[in-house]
């Protein structure tokens, strides 16, 4: 896709975001569409959760106007975009319903599975698994892996949406990396969605930075993950190379890392993988003494590193890049374990001091 449609899509999304986001903040307060503090939530004042509404409006208004102005770039993926729209609508509506009144995690899971099946029926699917040693056709397992991929990414952004500006900023960095990769592969119409995301997120971060005036909500965080899944599934339409499979995954390294660590942690602890808690990576960094802004900055830095790894797949030896990635992951996980251990010790010491103080008062 040439730069003219790309910049046009970016500009349209920015304009729509600037109009819609402040309006939704006002409507959220007027009609009490607010996320109230409590349980595992860290914010201190009721905040509108209508970011997903703004995202949906920005992306699809941008796609519609871009289609009217540049119909030629939609030729290859025109039929598939209808399935993307339907899948996004399913994710958005279920997420928004959950924001209004919490739904069972199983209901959201079923919606994500449905969205994955919709993409599969639309021809956006995983048909080959690439490894450094070659590609393997997966045949009838394609539908399972496609749906699983959509479910994982739809939840990945949601899992890191726990601090002001965190999910939006990490998603923006990932989207920029994917836009560069998409230009390299000339993906076409799907890139319009990516540039629409970039434009919206650039505006949204202004209102979502600490202290946030609006949240993504589940309707926004799951929707972002869904769009990332769409982009990565569109890659095999252009290339089956190793880069085409792993570059999008590396660009989303932070949310994928959070998803994997949360899954393993809950499995090891014997807890439900569907239940929210306050033991995510950013929680441990906070317990280690970092301020909300410092925690967000750490995750931005990690996102930039993962983005650089994804771009390096095109310019350097891929085995060397993957080796460097493994080393980087070992370092990150080691630091995480250190932070986690220190936070537990600090919590234990504080608890012990508090107990001793209470005993002295009683005596």
URGI-V97618 format. One record per residue. N is the residue number from 1. RES is the residue in three letters. PHI is phi in radians with two decimals (999 if undefined). OMEGA is omega in whole degrees, 0 to 359 (none if undefined). D_LAST is the distance of its C-alpha to the last C-alpha in whole Angstrom. Layout:
N&RES&PHI&OMEGA&D_LAST ; N&RES&PHI&OMEGA&D_LAST
This chain:
1&UNK&999&181&76 ; 2&UNK&-1.25&183&77 ; 3&UNK&-1.26&181&75 ; 4&UNK&-1.11&176&77 ; 5&UNK&-1.09&181&75 ; 6&UNK&-1.12&181&72 ; 7&UNK&-1.19&177&72 ; 8&UNK&-1.14&178&73 ; 9&UNK&-1.07&179&70 ; 10&UNK&-1.07&181&68 ; 11&UNK&-1.14&180&69 ; 12&UNK&-1.05&182&69 ; 13&UNK&-1.12&178&66 ; 14&UNK&-1.09&180&64 ; 15&UNK&-1.11&179&66 ; 16&UNK&-1.08&180&65 ; 17&UNK&-1.08&180&61 ; 18&UNK&-1.13&180&62 ; 19&UNK&-1.44&189&63 ; 20&UNK&-1.35&187&61 ; 21&UNK&-1.08&178&57 ; 22&UNK&-1.07&179&57 ; 23&UNK&-1.10&181&59 ; 24&UNK&-1.21&175&56 ; 25&UNK&-1.08&179&53 ; 26&UNK&-1.14&180&54 ; 27&UNK&-1.13&179&55 ; 28&UNK&-1.05&178&52 ; 29&UNK&-1.26&183&50 ; 30&UNK&-1.16&184&53 ; 31&UNK&-1.84&175&53 ; 32&UNK&1.00&174&49 ; 33&UNK&-1.61&192&50 ; 34&UNK&-2.18&173&46 ; 35&UNK&-1.62&184&44 ; 36&UNK&-1.58&180&40 ; 37&UNK&-1.12&177&37 ; 38&UNK&2.52&179&35 ; 39&UNK&0.94&184&34 ; 40&UNK&-1.55&183&35 ; 41&UNK&-1.56&189&37 ; 42&UNK&-1.80&183&36 ; 43&UNK&-1.26&189&38 ; 44&UNK&-1.87&180&37 ; 45&UNK&-2.40&179&39 ; 46&UNK&-1.00&185&42 ; 47&UNK&-2.35&178&45 ; 48&UNK&-0.98&181&48 ; 49&UNK&-1.92&189&49 ; 50&UNK&-1.67&179&53 ; 51&UNK&-1.07&178&53 ; 52&UNK&-1.14&176&55 ; 53&UNK&-1.13&179&58 ; 54&UNK&-1.11&179&58 ; 55&UNK&-1.11&181&59 ; 56&UNK&-1.05&180&61 ; 57&UNK&-1.10&183&63 ; 58&UNK&-1.11&183&64 ; 59&UNK&-1.14&189&65 ; 60&UNK&-1.46&170&67 ; 61&UNK&-1.19&177&69 ; 62&UNK&-1.10&179&69 ; 63&UNK&-1.08&182&71 ; 64&UNK&-1.09&181&73 ; 65&UNK&-1.14&179&74 ; 66&UNK&-1.10&178&75 ; 67&UNK&-1.10&179&77 ; 68&UNK&-1.19&183&79 ; 69&UNK&-1.48&184&79 ; 70&UNK&-2.20&183&80 ; 71&UNK&-1.10&185&81 ; 72&UNK&-1.13&184&82 ; 73&UNK&-1.30&181&79 ; 74&UNK&-1.71&186&77 ; 75&UNK&-1.01&186&81 ; 76&UNK&-1.22&186&79 ; 77&UNK&-1.96&184&76 ; 78&UNK&-1.00&181&77 ; 79&UNK&-1.16&183&76 ; 80&UNK&-1.26&181&73 ; 81&UNK&-1.09&177&72 ; 82&UNK&-1.07&179&72 ; 83&UNK&-1.20&176&70 ; 84&UNK&-1.10&179&67 ; 85&UNK&-1.07&181&67 ; 86&UNK&-1.11&179&67 ; 87&UNK&-1.08&178&64 ; 88&UNK&-1.10&179&62 ; 89&UNK&-1.13&177&62 ; 90&UNK&-1.07&180&61 ; 91&UNK&-1.07&182&58 ; 92&UNK&-1.10&184&58 ; 93&UNK&-1.15&178&58 ; 94&UNK&-1.18&178&55 ; 95&UNK&-1.10&180&53 ; 96&UNK&-1.19&176&53 ; 97&UNK&-1.07&179&53 ; 98&UNK&-1.18&177&49 ; 99&UNK&-1.15&180&48 ; 100&UNK&-1.24&180&49 ; 101&UNK&-2.64&187&47 ; 102&UNK&-0.86&178&46 ; 103&UNK&-1.72&174&48 ; 104&UNK&-1.09&178&48 ; 105&UNK&-1.05&180&48 ; 106&UNK&-1.21&178&51 ; 107&UNK&-1.14&179&53 ; 108&UNK&-1.15&178&52 ; 109&UNK&-1.10&179&53 ; 110&UNK&-1.08&178&56 ; 111&UNK&-1.12&179&57 ; 112&UNK&-1.16&175&57 ; 113&UNK&-1.09&178&59 ; 114&UNK&-1.05&179&62 ; 115&UNK&-1.12&177&62 ; 116&UNK&-1.13&178&62 ; 117&UNK&-1.14&178&65 ; 118&UNK&-1.09&178&67 ; 119&UNK&-1.11&179&67 ; 120&UNK&-1.07&179&68 ; 121&UNK&-1.14&179&71 ; 122&UNK&-1.47&177&72 ; 123&UNK&1.63&176&73 ; 124&UNK&-1.63&189&70 ; 125&UNK&-2.66&174&68 ; 126&UNK&-1.61&181&68 ; 127&UNK&-2.02&178&71 ; 128&UNK&-2.28&170&70 ; 129&UNK&-1.89&182&67 ; 130&UNK&-1.69&175&68 ; 131&UNK&-2.29&176&67 ; 132&UNK&-1.05&184&68 ; 133&UNK&-1.91&178&70 ; 134&UNK&2.36&182&72 ; 135&UNK&-1.91&182&72 ; 136&UNK&-2.18&176&71 ; 137&UNK&-1.27&185&72 ; 138&UNK&-1.86&173&70 ; 139&UNK&0.95&185&72 ; 140&UNK&-1.22&177&71 ; 141&UNK&-1.35&182&67 ; 142&UNK&-0.99&182&68 ; 143&UNK&-1.14&180&66 ; 144&UNK&-1.15&182&63 ; 145&UNK&-1.19&178&63 ; 146&UNK&-1.08&181&64 ; 147&UNK&-1.11&180&61 ; 148&UNK&-1.06&179&58 ; 149&UNK&-1.09&179&59 ; 150&UNK&-1.12&180&59 ; 151&UNK&-1.11&182&56 ; 152&UNK&-1.08&183&54 ; 153&UNK&-1.25&178&55 ; 154&UNK&-1.11&179&54 ; 155&UNK&-1.61&187&51 ; 156&UNK&-1.08&180&50 ; 157&UNK&-1.17&180&50 ; 158&UNK&-1.06&182&48 ; 159&UNK&-1.19&180&45 ; 160&UNK&-1.68&181&45 ; 161&UNK&-1.50&183&45 ; 162&UNK&-2.18&177&42 ; 163&UNK&-2.33&181&42 ; 164&UNK&-1.01&176&44 ; 165&UNK&1.42&185&48 ; 166&UNK&-1.25&182&47 ; 167&UNK&-1.12&181&49 ; 168&UNK&-1.12&181&52 ; 169&UNK&-1.22&178&52 ; 170&UNK&-1.10&178&52 ; 171&UNK&-1.14&179&54 ; 172&UNK&-1.09&179&57 ; 173&UNK&-1.09&178&57 ; 174&UNK&-1.11&180&58 ; 175&UNK&-1.15&178&60 ; 176&UNK&-1.12&178&62 ; 177&UNK&-1.07&180&62 ; 178&UNK&-1.20&177&64 ; 179&UNK&-1.13&177&66 ; 180&UNK&-1.09&179&67 ; 181&UNK&-1.12&180&68 ; 182&UNK&-1.11&176&69 ; 183&UNK&-1.13&179&72 ; 184&UNK&-1.10&182&73 ; 185&UNK&-1.61&181&73 ; 186&UNK&0.93&183&75 ; 187&UNK&-1.14&176&73 ; 188&UNK&1.59&190&74 ; 189&UNK&-1.04&180&73 ; 190&UNK&-1.10&177&70 ; 191&UNK&-1.12&177&69 ; 192&UNK&-1.05&178&70 ; 193&UNK&-1.09&181&66 ; 194&UNK&-1.13&179&65 ; 195&UNK&-1.17&175&66 ; 196&UNK&-1.12&176&65 ; 197&UNK&-1.10&181&61 ; 198&UNK&-1.07&180&61 ; 199&UNK&-1.07&180&63 ; 200&UNK&-1.10&184&60 ; 201&UNK&-1.12&177&57 ; 202&UNK&-1.08&177&58 ; 203&UNK&-1.29&185&58 ; 204&UNK&-1.07&182&55 ; 205&UNK&-1.07&178&53 ; 206&UNK&-1.08&181&53 ; 207&UNK&-1.60&185&52 ; 208&UNK&-1.77&179&49 ; 209&UNK&-1.17&184&48 ; 210&UNK&-1.17&350&44 ; 211&UNK&-1.40&188&44 ; 212&UNK&-1.17&174&46 ; 213&UNK&-1.77&178&48 ; 214&UNK&-2.72&178&49 ; 215&UNK&-1.92&173&48 ; 216&UNK&-1.15&188&50 ; 217&UNK&1.22&176&49 ; 218&UNK&-1.09&180&50 ; 219&UNK&-1.13&180&53 ; 220&UNK&-1.56&183&54 ; 221&UNK&-1.18&178&52 ; 222&UNK&-1.18&179&53 ; 223&UNK&-1.15&177&57 ; 224&UNK&-1.04&178&56 ; 225&UNK&-1.05&178&56 ; 226&UNK&-1.10&180&59 ; 227&UNK&-1.12&176&61 ; 228&UNK&-1.10&177&60 ; 229&UNK&-1.10&179&61 ; 230&UNK&-1.03&182&64 ; 231&UNK&-1.09&182&65 ; 232&UNK&-1.17&178&64 ; 233&UNK&-1.26&179&66 ; 234&UNK&-1.32&183&69 ; 235&UNK&-1.03&181&70 ; 236&UNK&-1.06&176&71 ; 237&UNK&-1.17&182&74 ; 238&UNK&-1.93&186&75 ; 239&UNK&-2.76&176&74 ; 240&UNK&-1.90&181&73 ; 241&UNK&-1.27&178&72 ; 242&UNK&-1.04&180&69 ; 243&UNK&-1.07&183&68 ; 244&UNK&-1.10&181&68 ; 245&UNK&-1.47&190&66 ; 246&UNK&-1.63&181&63 ; 247&UNK&-1.05&176&63 ; 248&UNK&-1.08&180&62 ; 249&UNK&-1.11&180&59 ; 250&UNK&-1.18&179&58 ; 251&UNK&-1.07&179&58 ; 252&UNK&-1.82&185&56 ; 253&UNK&-1.01&183&54 ; 254&UNK&-1.13&178&50 ; 255&UNK&-1.12&177&50 ; 256&UNK&-1.17&177&51 ; 257&UNK&-1.07&178&49 ; 258&UNK&-1.10&180&46 ; 259&UNK&-1.10&181&48 ; 260&UNK&-1.13&181&48 ; 261&UNK&-1.13&179&44 ; 262&UNK&-1.17&179&43 ; 263&UNK&-1.10&181&45 ; 264&UNK&-1.13&181&44 ; 265&UNK&-1.06&181&41 ; 266&UNK&-1.24&178&41 ; 267&UNK&-1.16&180&43 ; 268&UNK&-1.11&181&41 ; 269&UNK&-1.40&180&38 ; 270&UNK&1.27&181&39 ; 271&UNK&-1.81&180&39 ; 272&UNK&-1.14&179&42 ; 273&UNK&-1.32&183&44 ; 274&UNK&-1.68&186&45 ; 275&UNK&-1.66&179&41 ; 276&UNK&-1.24&177&40 ; 277&UNK&-2.63&180&37 ; 278&UNK&-2.06&179&35 ; 279&UNK&-2.22&176&36 ; 280&UNK&-1.45&182&39 ; 281&UNK&-1.01&182&40 ; 282&UNK&-1.22&176&40 ; 283&UNK&-1.16&180&36 ; 284&UNK&-1.15&177&35 ; 285&UNK&-1.12&177&37 ; 286&UNK&-1.15&178&35 ; 287&UNK&-1.11&179&32 ; 288&UNK&-1.33&175&33 ; 289&UNK&1.94&180&33 ; 290&UNK&-1.38&177&37 ; 291&UNK&-1.33&179&37 ; 292&UNK&-0.94&180&39 ; 293&UNK&-1.16&179&42 ; 294&UNK&-1.19&178&42 ; 295&UNK&-1.08&179&41 ; 296&UNK&-1.08&179&45 ; 297&UNK&-1.11&177&46 ; 298&UNK&-1.07&181&46 ; 299&UNK&-1.21&175&47 ; 300&UNK&-1.06&180&50 ; 301&UNK&-1.10&177&51 ; 302&UNK&-1.07&180&50 ; 303&UNK&-1.09&178&53 ; 304&UNK&-1.13&179&55 ; 305&UNK&-1.11&179&55 ; 306&UNK&-1.09&178&56 ; 307&UNK&-1.08&178&59 ; 308&UNK&-1.15&176&60 ; 309&UNK&-1.08&181&60 ; 310&UNK&-1.12&179&62 ; 311&UNK&-1.28&181&65 ; 312&UNK&-1.13&180&65 ; 313&UNK&-1.03&184&66 ; 314&UNK&-1.61&190&69 ; 315&UNK&-2.04&182&70 ; 316&UNK&-2.15&176&69 ; 317&UNK&-1.04&188&69 ; 318&UNK&-1.20&178&67 ; 319&UNK&-1.15&177&66 ; 320&UNK&-1.15&179&65 ; 321&UNK&-1.08&180&63 ; 322&UNK&-1.15&176&61 ; 323&UNK&-1.11&177&60 ; 324&UNK&-1.10&178&59 ; 325&UNK&-1.12&179&57 ; 326&UNK&-1.05&179&55 ; 327&UNK&-1.07&180&54 ; 328&UNK&-1.07&181&53 ; 329&UNK&-1.13&178&51 ; 330&UNK&-1.08&179&49 ; 331&UNK&-1.09&181&48 ; 332&UNK&-1.08&181&47 ; 333&UNK&-1.15&177&45 ; 334&UNK&-1.13&177&44 ; 335&UNK&-1.09&178&42 ; 336&UNK&-1.08&179&41 ; 337&UNK&-1.11&178&39 ; 338&UNK&-1.13&178&37 ; 339&UNK&-1.06&182&36 ; 340&UNK&-1.14&179&35 ; 341&UNK&-1.10&180&33 ; 342&UNK&-1.12&181&31 ; 343&UNK&-1.16&178&30 ; 344&UNK&-1.13&179&29 ; 345&UNK&-1.11&180&27 ; 346&UNK&-1.10&179&26 ; 347&UNK&-1.13&180&24 ; 348&UNK&-1.16&179&23 ; 349&UNK&-1.13&179&21 ; 350&UNK&-1.08&179&20 ; 351&UNK&-1.11&179&19 ; 352&UNK&-1.16&178&17 ; 353&UNK&-1.10&180&15 ; 354&UNK&-1.14&180&14 ; 355&UNK&-1.16&179&12 ; 356&UNK&-1.12&179&11 ; 357&UNK&-1.13&179&10 ; 358&UNK&-1.13&179&9 ; 359&UNK&-1.15&178&6 ; 360&UNK&-1.15&179&5 ; 361&UNK&-1.15&181&5 ; 362&UNK&-1.19&181&4 ; 363&UNK&-1.43&none&0
